Amino acid sequence: MARYFIESKHTDAQCLQALDDIVAHNPKLLADCYLGCMVGEHTGWAIVEAGSDLEARNMLPGSLRGEARVVSVGQFTPEQIRSFHKAA
């Protein structure tokens, strides 16, 4: 399994429907989502574990999948960063 960053935007007018769609499609995803809706930033962000970017995208309801950004992400250790400098 890999980790994926998901960013999904919607408008103010679409907000309640987007939230309803998430709950109906994948209620567990709601626990992983951070939403800016309460401050007018109608975007949701999550980091999920999935087998592929398609699997991560499919965690979203169909109404949000098309415009979502899904990126495989990872972390670096200080040792890895030091080794990058040595290789350069």
N, C-alpha and C positions, 0 to 999 in steps of 0.2 A: 504494500500500500504506500502511496505517496500522499503528500499534502498539497492541497490546492487552495488558492485564494480565489474567492468568488466575489464579484462586485456586480450588483444588480440595481439598476435605476428604474424609477417609475415617477410619475407626476403626482402632484397633490390630488388631482381628480381621480387618479388610479389607486391611491394609497390603500384605502380600506379593502378594495377588491384584491389588491396584491397580497395583503396580509391574510385575507380569507383564503386565497389560493394556496399560500404556503401552508397554512394550518390544515387545509383539506388534503393537500398532496403529500406533505412530509412534515408532520408536527415536530419531529425531533430537530429538524433544521432550524426551527425558530429559536431553540436554546443555544444554537451556535451563531446566530445572527446578531450583529450590532447594527442598529438602525438609526439614521439621523432624522427621521420623520418629525419628531417632536420639536426640532429646531428648524424645520423647513428644508432640510437636505434629504430629499426623498431617494435615499440610496441605502441599500443593505450590504454589509460586508460580512464574510464568514471565512474561516479556514477550516477545511474539512479533510478527512482522509478518504481516498477513493483509489480504485484500481487504474483509472485513466481520466483524462480530462472530460471525455464524454460521460463517464459515470458520475463525475462531479457535477457537470452541467445538468444531468438528468435528476439530480437531487432537487432542482428547482421545478416549480410547476411550469407547464408549457407556456403559460402567458408571460413568463419572465425569462425563459431560456434564450430566445433569439438575440436579445441585446445584451445579455450578461457577458461579463469578462471573466474568464477562467484561466488561471495561471498556475503552473506547477511551481511550488516554492520550497525552499529549504533554508537551513541555517548554517553559518560558518562558525568554526571555533577560532580562537586567537591563533592557535598553532597553524591552522590552515591558511589564515591570512598572512602570517609570517612566511610560510612556504611559497605563497604566490609571489612575494617580493623577491625571494631568492631565485625563483625560476625566471623572473623578468629580466 
